[in-house]
Structures are given as structure tokens and as C-alpha cells.
């Protein structure tokens, strides 16, 4: 999946997310990047929903998320973050998770989510800026038990036996399962297969539904098919609105999520999402 000789342009990435701080492998820098990234670059799946190929090759991901100012999903977001961190001198390990969010209890899912373990100052941290409406806004310390504060909803890492973990997020009422993963690092090539399934398989959630999410200072904006909603910092829904036309959908994606929809057939996309905002 990755060409380790790819030279990541930190200047352009930092300009994209609005970072102007120190350039070193420290916990403060990790926290700053993790806070800014999900507020600047939207989670979105316009390409797979429109039937377009998604590349996870680092130069392609950089061009899409940074140079072209689009968004993407987990493989794209966390590939960008991984290369930024490596360029700064962090030691990172890629991991792969089984998604639990929105699934019935007991469902066994494939490893189709990318996340990172980042080592800094003698400790291991979970970093993940690519999980849509549950994207973390701060890294989580593996050694800490119980709730950990983020910019928005609290989250926690729960051990499942000796080598497996579960990520949970508090939605204001209860702890929600997000995903589970084991300690074994993934190989970069593993993401090629997972990305193909996620972006191309007819039964994939991302080929059947339109999703866009972005974090803000004190809220999240979420588009699911033709339903736009905002949640406050505690995870409680604050507003909800149904999109009524292709023009309104394009305007919502651009104004609420910073996504350029030029080149997409918005009439065709809206026809597919209309009336499906409550289907999950």
C-alpha cells in the first residue's frame, strides 16, 4: 500500500489543518494534530458512493485530502496522519479493527477499519482521525482505564483479554461500542484489500449510503443520505434537517463540510439518497 520513500509535504498539510506549532515528536504535538485534523478535513465517501475507485497510495491520498481539499474515509485520513507523524519522527504502528458501531451485539465483522498506535515519551497512544461521526479528537492512552477526555465526547479503551481492545464512546446517555482490535500490527498491504472491499463491494455500507462528518469546537455535523444533523459536545442531537434537492445537497456538502462536489452528478446522487436518511 505504501511507498516509504514518499516525501510527505508537512508545510502543505499543516496549512490544510491550521497548525503552526513545533515540529517534533512530542505528546503536545500529537495532541494538537489530532485535535485539528478532524475539524479541518471532513470524513466523506463521495467517491465510493459514486462508483469511483479509491486509492490508498500515499501520493494519491495526499493529493486528494491536502492538495485538492477533499475528504475521505479511514484509510485516507489515517494514512495522511501516519505519514505526517512519521515525518516528524514519531514511531507508529498501523492496526486494523472490526467495526461494532451500529451493528447488533455479537455481530462478527471483518477488519475494515484503520487506526494507529503511536509511541511517544515511553507510552503508547491510540490515534484515529477517520471514524466518521465517532472520529476521536484526541489520542487515547493505552495504559489508562476509564473515560478519557477529548475535545468532544469522552472515550475509553477497554481490554478484552490479554491482546485485544475495545474502543467505546459516551453519547451522553450510554457507552457505545465503536470497534475492537488486537495488538498485532497490520501490514500496509492489508489495507489494500480492506479498502477494495469497503469502496467497491456491492454490500459495503460505503457504496450504499452517502456519509459526511466533521468535528467542530463544540459539536459535530453529520450527513447521512438526505438527513443533516448536528450533535453537541456531549453527543446529544441538537438539530436535524432533511435535504430536499440536489442543489441543497451540493450546498450542504460545500458549506457544512468544505467538500467540492464539482465533477459529481448531484442529481443522480440525490436520487439515490432521497428518503433514506432514517435508514440507519
N, C-alpha and C positions, 0 to 999 in steps of 0.2 A: 504493500500500500504506500509506503513512504520512501522517498529518496532522502537519506540522511544527509546528503550533500546540499539539499535545498537551502538556500540562504534566505532566511526569513527577514523581511524588512521591518524592523522594530519601529522605526520612525513613522511609517505609514499606519501600522497597527495602533500605536499609541495615539496618533492623531484621530484615528477612527473611533476609539473608545474614550478619548478625552483625558488621557493620562499624561502627566508632565512631571512625575516624581523621579526618585532614584532608579538606577539601573543596576540592580544587584540581586542575588538570590537570598532574599530575606523574607521573614514572615510578613512584615509590613507591606512589602511589595506584592506578595502573593495575595494578601487580603485586598489590597487596592485594586489589582487587576480583576479579581473575582467579583468585586463589587461593581465595577464599571462596565465590564463586558456585557452582562445580560441586560443592562439598561441602555446600551448603545446599539447592539446588534440583535435583531429580532430572531426568534425561533419561527421558522416557517417552512412549509413543504410545497410551495407552488410548483416546483419542478416535477416531483413525482406525481402530484395530483394531475398535472397537465400532460403526463406521459413522457416527460423528458428525462434523459439519463442524468444521474447524479454521480459525479466523480469525487472520490475522496483522496485523489493525489494532491499532496500539499500545494503545488503551484496553482492547481485549479481551484482549490478551496480558498486560497489566499486571494486569487483574482475575483472570486465571487463575493466573499464576505467583506473583504477590505477594499479592493480597488473598485469593484462595481457596486459596493454598498448595498448588497442584498443580505438576506438572512439565510438560515439553513437549519438542519437538524443536528442531532447529537454528534454524528461522525464529523460533520463540518465544524461545528463550534469547538469541540474539544480537540480536534486536530490543530486548529488555529491556536488555541490556548497552549497546547502541548509544545508547539514549536516556539511560541513566544517565551515560555518558561525555560525551555532548553537553551535558547539563545542567551538567556540571562544567567545561565549556569545552574539552574535547578536540576536535580535528578528526579526524573519522573518514570513511572511505570504505568503503561496502559492496562486497563482492566475491562472486563465485559460483564454485563449484568442481565438478569432475567427480569423483565418488567412485570410488576404486580399492580401498578396504578390502574384503576378502572376494571380490573379483572376479578371474577368471582374467586372467593377463597379456595385455595387448593389447586388452582389452575397452574399447570406447568407450561412455561413459555420458553422460547429459545433465547440464547444470549444475543440480543439485538440492540443493546444499549452500550455506548462507550462512555467511560469515565476514567479518571486519572488518580493515581496515588502519587503524591508529591512529598519528597523528603526535604525537610528544611530544619536547621537548628537541632538536629538529632531526633526529630519527631516526624511521624507520617501523617499526612493530611489527605482527605478526600477532596478532590476538586472536580466540579461538574457544572458547566455553564450551558448545558444543552438538553434539558428535560422539559421543555415547553412550559406549561403552567406551574410546574413544580421545580423549575431551574433554581439551583441554590444561588444565593447572593453573597455567600461567604464559604470558605473552606471549612471542613469539619475535621476535628482532631480524632484520629482513630482511638487513642488511648482514653478519651473522655466518655463516661457513661452518663446517660440522661440527656435532657434537652440542651442544645447549643443554639445560641442566638445568631441570627442572620439579620440582614437589612429588613427582611420581611418575616415570613412565618418561621417559628422555631423548627429545628430538625434534630434528629438523633440517629446515631448508629448503634444498632443492637447486634451483639454477637449471636450467631446461630451455630453452636458447636465451636470447634477449635479453629476452623479455617473459613468460615462463611459469615457474611454480614447481611443485615437488612437495613435499608435506609427508610426512615419514616418522617413524615412532615405533619405538623399540627395545624389543622384547618380552622381553629377557633372553637371547635366542639370536640374533636377526637383526633387521635393519631391515625394517619392514613399510610398504608403501605405504599412505597414508591417502587423499590426494586430490591433484589437480592443478588449477591455476588460472592465469589470466593477469592481467596488470597492469591491464587496463581495468576501471574501477569499474562495478558493476552499477547499474541504476536500481531504486529501491524497488519499482516496479510489476513488475519481473521476478520478484520473489519471490511475487507473487500467482499467477502461472502455475505456477511450480515447486511452490508449496505445494499448489495444487489437484491436480496430478499425484501428489505424494507422499502426500497424505491421502485421495485418492478413487479413483485409478486401480486397477482390479482387479489389475493386475500389479505394483503397488507393494509393495516389501518391507514397508512400514509398515501396509498393510491386510491383509497375510497373516500377520504374526508379531507377537507381543507382546514388547516390549522395555522394560526399565527398567535404568538405570545410575546410580550415584552415586559420587563420589570421597570418600575419607576421608583422614585424615592420612597413613596409610602403606599404603593398599590401595584397591581398587575392589570394589564389589558390582555384580553383573550378573545380570539375569534375562533369559533367552531362552526364550520359550514356557514350558515347565514345568521348566526347568533353572535352578537358582540356583547361582551360583559366586562365589567371591571370588579376586581376584588380589592378590599382594603388590606392593610398590613397584617391583620390578624387572620386573613384567609376568608373573611366573610364577603359575600357578594354585595356590591354597592349599587351597581346599575346593570341593566340588561336592555338590549335593543335588537330587534330583528331587522336585518338588511333587506331592503325592498327592491333593489335593482342592481344591474351590472355596474352602472355608473357609481352607485353608492358603495358597492363592494370595492371597486378600484380606489375610490376616495378614502374609504376606511383603511385599506391596506397602506396607502401612501401617508395619510395624515396621522393615523394612530400608531403605525408600526414602522414608518420610514421605508417602506418597500416600493420600489419602482416596478410597476406592472406593465411597462412598455414591452411589446412583443408577445403578450399573452392575449388570447381570445377571451375577454372577460364575459362576453355574452354566453359563450359555451360553458365557462366555469360557473357562472351564476346559475345557469340552468341545472347544473349538477348538484348544487348545494341548496337550492331553494326548497324551503320546507323541511330541511334536515337538521336544523340547529338543535333540536331537542332529542336527537337520536342516540345520545350517549348519556 
